[in-house]
Amino acid sequence: MQAVWDNQDDDAGEVSFVITRRELAHDTSLLSVEGDLDLASAPNLKWALADVQSVGARHVVVDLSKVSFIDSTALGVLVGAQRQLEPGVKLAIACAEENVLRIFELTGLDGMFEIVPTLQDALGYVQGSTTAAS
């Protein structure tokens, strides 16, 4: 199953934000995010995470490797999703973008999430096949 949420920049006609959801093996849902995560796009992320939780995924990966900016609204969405996870459900964030990682660090939220540099590391962490470094 794949779902896509996008916002278009009306001036240029280009997609400025996209979330793609894929269902993978081992009860794993992957949300790949592209663009800026801000006040305008955070509700789409919230809906995507709610959809993933409603289908009962046991492993959730949020791929932020193509996100260049994240604001407090989007951070709040991620915190809310983390807090609403059922016992035994694992969530990991794949991100190597320095600007985004810096926001997690400055807010102290880097300790709340399992943030790893690659999608492969995130999948390994949630599926239990490897111990990812924080």
Secondary structure per residue as TSV (DSSP state, phi and psi in degrees):
chain	resnum	aa	ss	phi	psi
A	1	M	-	360.0	137.8
A	2	Q	E	-135.4	133.0
A	3	A	E	-126.2	145.6
A	4	V	E	-131.5	132.0
A	5	W	E	-116.6	134.9
A	6	D	E	-145.4	154.5
A	7	N	E	-118.8	136.5
A	8	Q	E	-106.4	142.1
A	9	D	E	-80.0	108.9
A	10	D	T	-59.3	-34.0
A	11	D	T	-66.7	-43.0
A	12	A	T	-103.0	-13.2
A	13	G	T	72.8	12.9
A	14	E	E	-98.2	152.1
A	15	V	E	-77.9	121.8
A	16	S	E	-100.4	-10.4
A	17	F	E	-155.3	131.5
A	18	V	E	-141.8	137.3
A	19	I	E	-121.6	128.2
A	20	T	E	-117.2	131.6
A	21	R	E	-111.9	131.7
A	22	R	E	-130.1	140.6
A	23	E	E	-97.1	122.4
A	24	L	E	-109.4	179.3
A	25	A	T	-64.2	163.5
A	26	H	T	62.7	41.7
A	27	D	T	53.4	42.1
A	28	T	E	-111.1	130.0
A	29	S	E	-110.6	135.4
A	30	L	E	-117.3	122.4
A	31	L	E	-107.8	114.2
A	32	S	E	-102.0	124.3
A	33	V	E	-112.7	137.6
A	34	E	E	-134.9	130.2
A	35	G	E	113.0	-164.5
A	36	D	E	-89.0	132.9
A	37	L	E	-96.7	104.5
A	38	D	S	-142.7	-167.4
A	39	L	T	-53.8	-38.6
A	40	A	T	-73.5	-35.2
A	41	S	T	-98.7	-17.4
A	42	A	H	-56.0	-39.5
A	43	P	H	-59.4	-35.2
A	44	N	H	-64.4	-40.3
A	45	L	H	-64.0	-41.8
A	46	K	H	-60.7	-45.1
A	47	W	H	-64.6	-41.1
A	48	A	H	-63.6	-43.3
A	49	L	H	-66.3	-38.0
A	50	A	H	-63.8	-40.6
A	51	D	H	-61.8	-43.4
A	52	V	H	-61.9	-43.5
A	53	Q	H	-68.2	-33.7
A	54	S	H	-70.1	-24.9
A	55	V	T	-87.5	-2.5
A	56	G	T	79.7	28.9
A	57	A	-	-60.5	135.4
A	58	R	S	-90.6	-17.9
A	59	H	E	-135.0	126.3
A	60	V	E	-127.1	128.9
A	61	V	E	-121.0	128.8
A	62	V	E	-109.0	112.6
A	63	D	E	-92.3	107.1
A	64	L	E	-103.5	19.7
A	65	S	E	-64.9	-20.7
A	66	K	E	-109.9	21.5
A	67	V	E	-102.6	129.2
A	68	S	E	-105.2	-12.2
A	69	F	E	-149.1	140.8
A	70	I	E	-139.7	136.0
A	71	D	-	-112.2	-179.3
A	72	S	H	-64.9	-28.8
A	73	T	H	-64.6	-46.4
A	74	A	H	-67.7	-37.7
A	75	L	H	-60.1	-41.1
A	76	G	H	-61.8	-37.7
A	77	V	H	-63.1	-45.2
A	78	L	H	-64.9	-41.7
A	79	V	H	-61.8	-45.4
A	80	G	H	-60.2	-42.3
A	81	A	H	-65.1	-41.7
A	82	Q	H	-60.8	-43.4
A	83	R	H	-69.3	-25.1
A	84	Q	T	-91.2	0.1
A	85	L	-	-63.8	138.8
A	86	E	-	-69.4	154.2
A	87	P	T	-56.5	136.4
A	88	G	T	90.4	-11.1
A	89	V	-	-85.2	132.5
A	90	K	E	-107.9	138.6
A	91	L	E	-125.9	134.4
A	92	A	E	-133.2	150.8
A	93	I	E	-116.1	128.0
A	94	A	E	-98.8	119.6
A	95	C	-	-162.1	130.3
A	96	A	-	-124.1	2.3
A	97	E	-	-72.3	117.2
A	98	E	H	-58.1	-41.3
A	99	N	H	-62.9	-39.9
A	100	V	H	-71.8	-44.9
A	101	L	H	-59.7	-39.0
A	102	R	H	-60.7	-38.6
A	103	I	H	-65.0	-43.0
A	104	F	H	-60.0	-42.5
A	105	E	H	-67.8	-45.9
A	106	L	H	-63.0	-32.1
A	107	T	H	-87.8	-7.0
A	108	G	T	78.4	7.6
A	109	L	G	-84.2	-6.3
A	110	D	G	-63.8	-24.4
A	111	G	G	-83.4	-13.8
A	112	M	T	-85.7	-25.9
A	113	F	S	-116.6	155.0
A	114	E	E	-87.3	102.6
A	115	I	E	-110.5	122.0
A	116	V	E	-126.9	157.9
A	117	P	S	-74.9	-22.4
A	118	T	S	-129.1	157.5
A	119	L	H	-61.8	-39.5
A	120	Q	H	-61.0	-42.7
A	121	D	H	-62.2	-41.4
A	122	A	H	-65.4	-44.1
A	123	L	H	-63.0	-41.5
A	124	G	H	-61.6	-41.3
A	125	Y	H	-64.1	-52.0
A	126	V	H	-69.0	-29.5
A	127	Q	H	-89.7	-2.9
A	128	G	T	77.8	13.8
A	129	S	S	-89.6	-7.9
A	130	T	S	-155.7	158.3
A	131	T	-	-98.0	112.6
A	132	A	-	-82.0	144.7
A	133	A	-	-81.9	140.1
A	134	S	-	-83.1	360.0
